[in-house]
Amino acid sequence: MAKVARGEGFSLLWRLGWNIEYTLLHAVGPATLDDARDPRVAMERDYERRKALHLARTSPPSAVAAD
């Protein structure tokens, strides 16, 4: 398994913190902004990026099926 770069993990503790921060931004954060400036959208992009990296690191190499 490839080594995870510092600050790029997808641990349970990180996901818990992410959910708390996202909920707080939803409740008391800024109004909905355009996608380039909305902190919730930026958080969602980072979450999906980390999730994809985690899945790529933990998934076994798939066999290429010949058609």
C-alpha positions in Angstrom: 0.0 0.0 0.0 1.3 3.5 -0.9 2.3 5.8 1.9 -0.2 8.5 2.6 1.2 12.0 2.4 1.0 14.1 5.6 -2.4 15.9 5.7 -3.9 13.8 2.9 -5.5 11.1 5.0 -9.2 9.9 5.1 -9.3 8.5 8.6 -12.4 8.2 10.7 -11.3 11.1 12.9 -10.8 13.3 9.8 -14.2 12.4 8.5 -15.8 13.1 11.8 -14.2 16.5 12.0 -15.2 17.2 8.4 -18.9 16.4 9.2 -18.8 18.7 12.2 -17.2 21.6 10.3 -19.6 21.1 7.3 -22.6 21.1 9.6 -21.4 24.3 11.4 -20.8 26.0 8.0 -24.3 25.1 7.0 -25.8 26.4 10.2 -23.8 29.5 10.9 -21.6 30.0 7.9 -21.9 32.4 5.1 -24.9 32.5 2.7 -24.6 30.4 -0.4 -22.0 31.9 -2.7 -20.9 31.1 -6.2 -19.1 27.8 -6.5 -15.7 29.4 -6.7 -16.1 31.1 -3.3 -18.5 28.8 -1.3 -16.6 27.1 1.5 -19.0 24.2 1.6 -18.4 23.4 -2.1 -14.7 23.5 -1.6 -15.1 21.1 1.3 -17.2 18.8 -0.8 -14.5 18.8 -3.5 -11.8 18.0 -1.0 -13.8 15.2 0.5 -14.4 13.6 -2.9 -10.7 14.0 -3.8 -9.6 12.3 -0.6 -12.2 9.6 -0.9 -11.0 8.8 -4.5 -7.3 8.7 -3.3 -8.3 6.4 -0.4 -10.2 4.1 -2.7 -7.3 4.0 -5.1 -4.8 3.2 -2.3 -6.9 0.5 -0.7 -8.4 -1.3 -3.8 -6.5 -4.3 -5.1 -5.3 -3.9 -8.7 -8.1 -5.0 -11.0 -7.5 -7.4 -13.8 -8.1 -6.0 -17.3 -10.8 -7.9 -19.0 -10.2 -8.7 -22.6 -13.2 -8.5 -24.8 
